[in-house]
Amino acid sequence: MKKVVLPAYNKNLIRALRSLRVETCDLPVQLGKDEVLIKVHAAPCNPSDIAFLMGGYNIVKKVPAVPGFEGSGIVVEAGEGAENLIDRKVSFFIQEEDCGSWSEYVVSNRKKLVVLDDKMDMDQAACFAINPFTARGLLDIALLRNNQAIIQNAAGGQVAAFVRQMARDMDIDVIDIVRKEKTLERLKREGAGHVLLENDPKFMNKLTSLARQLDARLAFDAVGGPLAGQIFNAMPPDAELVSYGNLSTKDISGLNPMDLIFHDKIVSGFNLPEWREQMDDDFFEQVSVEMQQLFITEKYQTKIQGSVSFDNIADGLINYLRNLSKGKLLIKSGDS
């Protein structure tokens, strides 16, 4: 089988991308209990993958390593206890040391799969295991807290798009924060109700006013750095800032300690694998089936700009990074 290999981590992203190479290796010869062998259809490039290539992600593997944490495919072989999954379409999320989704085949435990309806589009399925479920997990927090309004940054991204759609279905107001004027204009065209530009000189005044007006006591932070602190400080008492990403690669800063002490504000984190592990299997299956129907009927869709083969992966990813707003780039072996 063919696989993409990262020979070494590099904080210079372009050099990291240029270092990627394609290697050939033998297929796994033995599967353990509950393990399956998946013929990969496609794998996306997510922010976590970019951070991984630079050595800045929470998951650090021994290099050389195969990148990629997510993908879709078909189960072609199975170990004991997973035989019923052979020939089934699946989405998967893997973080194992010796495995990555930028490969023709991957091995996964059945408990880390999302078994798919046959009607599920496999390109959409490649981006299904992380972003939609992250959005759902974040909004579960809003439901538990009985929040009627939320704030989110990185609002031009895919997770934020799903949060917006799901929140609309739940009658929850959303305050979106973006970096670029063109993103603000796009979200407005798409029907977003409240969009703020973070480099607006009046940003903090606008955010504070709107947060108090809508009683937005929950925020989802994918950026970190000083922006996270600004959002925290703008929220009313009894508010929670939930960190689920670190696109800025900077520590959260600028929090007002008086808000922590006297206004009952808190900072927490959201980790998708932990959220799933805490879920009853039957309930997760129910959530998965409901979510898949939304994709099958095309009510929800991940924006995909195209695909790139293993042989052209460096140039494809560099071009993708220049055009992130066009949607996800899928990585395919060339035989999918």
N, C-alpha and C positions, 0 to 999 in steps of 0.2 A: 504494500500500500504506500501511497505518497502522503507526505505531511509537510507542513510549513514549520521551520525550526528557527528559533531565536538563539543565536550562539552566545550572546552576552547582553546584559542590561546596559542601556545607555541613556543618560539624562537628556542627550540631544536626540529628539524624537526622529528627525530626518535620518540621522545616522543609524538609529535603531531600525527604522524601516528599511533602509538600504542594506542592512546586514542580514535581513531575512533570506533564508535559502530553502529550497525544496529538496527533501531527502526521501529515500525509499527504505522501507523496513518490512519485516515479516508481520503478518497478521498475528494477533494473540492466539496462542494454541490451546489455551485452557481457560474456561470461565468458571468463576466461583459461584457459590450459592447466591441466587437472586441477581446475578450479573447478566447483562445482555451485550451483544455486539451490534452496533448500529452502523449501517452504511449511511454516511452523512450526505444529506442533500445540499445544505447550505448553512453557513454560519455568519452572523453579522460582526461588524466591528463596533464595539460599544466604548464609552468613556473608560470603563474598567479595563478594557483590553489595551487602550493607549497608555493608561497609567502602569499597567503590567509591563509593557515593553520598555518603559523608562525605569523600572525598578521601584516605582512609587506606589504600588498597590499593596493592600493588606495581605494578599496571597503572593508569596515569593517562592518560586520553585528553583530547584537546582538546574542550572543551565549547562548545556543547551536544553531548551524546553520548547514544547509546542504551545503556542498561544491559543486563546479562545476559550470562553466559558459557556457559550450558548450555541444552540443550533437545532436543526431538525433532521430527521432521517427515518429510515425503516429498519426495524429489528430483523437481523438476518440469522443470528444464532443466539441461544440462551442457555444459561446454566440451570442447575436444579432450582425449582420454585418459580422460574420465569418463563417456562416453555410456552405458556399461553400467549406470550407477547410476540412470538415469531410472526413476521409479516405485518405487524402493526406499525402504523405511522406514529411517530412520537416527537415531542419537543423535549430538550434536555438542558440541564444546567449542571456543569461539572467543574470541580476545582481540584481534582486529584493531581498528585505530584507528577505522575507519568502519563498524563492524558491532556489533550486540548482539542477544541472543536475545529481548529484549522487543520483538519486531517480528513483523509478519505473514510476512516473508520474510527470509532471511539468505543470504549467500554464504559458502561454505567450501571449503577445499581438501580433496580426497578423502582425503588422508592424515591429516586431523584428524577423520574420521568413524568411527563404529562402525556398520557395516552390520548391520541387524537381521534376525532371523528373522521371518517373517510372523506367527508366533504371539505375538510380544512385545507386551505391552500398551503402548500409546503414552503413557499417563500415567506408568507405571513407567519407560518409556524416557526420559522427560523428565529424570529424575533419575539416569540410568544412567551417564553419561559421566564423572562426577567421583567421587562418594562410594564406590561399590563398587570402582572401580579404585584409589582412594586406599588403601582398606583392604587390597586385595590387594598393592599396592606396599609398604606398610608391613610386612605379614606376610612378604613376600619377604626383608626384612632379617632378621626373626626366623629364617627357615629357613636363610639363609646363615650366620648366627651360631650356629645350632644352639641357640637359646634355648628353654627349656622353660616359661618364664613371662615375662609382660610386664606392664607397668603402663600405664594410660592415664587421662588426665583428660578433662573434658568428656564423661564416660561416658554421659550421657543423650542424646547427639546421634546423628545418623544414621551418621556414619563409625564411631563407637565401636560402634554396634549391629552393623555389618557385621564389624568387627574381632572382636567377641565370637563371632559365628556362625562365621566362618572359623577362628578360633583353636580353637574347640570341635572342628571337623572335623579339625584338625591335631593334636589332643591337646596344646594349649598352654594353660596356666593363665593367667587374666587377673585382675589386680587393678584394679578400677574405682574411680575417684575422682569424686565428685559434690558439688554445692554444696547441694542441697536434700534434706531428709528425705523428701519425697514421691517424689523421683526414686530415692532409695535403696530405698524400699519397692517402687516399680514394678520396678526391676531385680531385686530379690529374688524378686518374684512371677514374673518372666519366667525365672528359673532362674540368674541370675548367682551365681557362687560366692563371690566376695570383693568386697564393696563398702564403701568408706570415705567418711565425710563429712569434707570438708576443714576445716570449722569446729569439728570435735570437738576439745576441749581435749587429748585424748590422740592426735590424728591422727598426729603425727610418730613417736611411740613405736609405734603400731599399724602404720604403713606400713613403718618400718624393720624391725620384727620379722617382718612378713609377707614383705617383699622378701628378707630373709636366709633365711627358712624355705623359700621357694619358689625361691630362687636367681634372682630376677627381675633380670636384667642388661640389660634393654632397656625403654625407656619411650617412649611416643608422646605428645608434648605439643602440644595445640591451644590452649593458654591463654597461655603466657608468664608474665611477672611473677614474683613470689616463689614461687608454687606450683611452677613449673618447677624453681627452685632447690631447693626442699624435696624434690621427687622425686629429683633428681640426687643430693642428699646422702644420701638414704635407701637408695640402691641399693648392692649389694656391689661389691667391686673388679671391674675389667674390664667396666664397664657403659657403656651408650651411651644418651644422651637424644636422641631424634629430634624436632625441631621441625617441625610441618607446618601450624601455624596460630597466630594471635595474638589470640584472642577478648578478652583483657583490654586489648589495645592498649598493653601495658606491656613494657618490656625485660625479658628474662630476668635475674633478680637472685638474689643470695644463694648463688651457687655456692661451694663450699668449694675454694679453689685447691689445698689439699693433696691432695684427691682427684684433681685433674688431674695433679699432679706425681708423686705416689707410688703412686696406686692405679689408674693406667691407664684412668681414666674419660674419655670424650669426649662432645662435643656436636656433633650434625650436623643437617642439614636435609633435608627431602624435598619435592621439587617434581614434581608429577604429569606435566606436559608433558616434563620432562627424562627421567623414568623411562620414558615411552612412547618417546621418541626413541632411547633406548639399546637398545630391544627390537628384535629381529628381527621383520619384518612377519609372517612365518608363525607365530611364537610368539605374537605379540599376537593374531592371528586365532584361534589355538587357545584362548587364555585367554578371549577374548571369547565364543566359542561355548559354552565350558563355563559361563561366568558367566550367559549368557542362559538356558541350560537351567534353572539354579537359580531364575531369576525366572519363567520360563514355567510351571514346576511349582509355583511359589509357595513354594518352600522359603525363598527370600530375597524380601523385599519392602521397598520404601521406604514408610514410614508417610506417608500423604497425607491432610491434613484437608479439602481442598476446592480450589476454584479461584476466581479473580477475573478479571473482564474488564478490558481497558484502561481503559474509561471509569470504573471504580470502583477503580482501582489504589491510590490513596493510602489510602482508608479500609480497603481490604482488607489492605494491608500493615501498617497500624497495628494493626489487630485481630489479625493474624497474630503480630506481635511480642509481643502480650500472651498468646498461647497457643501458644508454640513447642513445648511438649511434645506437642501434638496431632498434630504432623507437618508435612510440607512444604505450602506453599501454591503452587499452580500458577497461572501467569499465562497467560491465553488472550486472543486478540484479540476473542473474542465470536462468531467465525465458525467456530471449530474444533469 
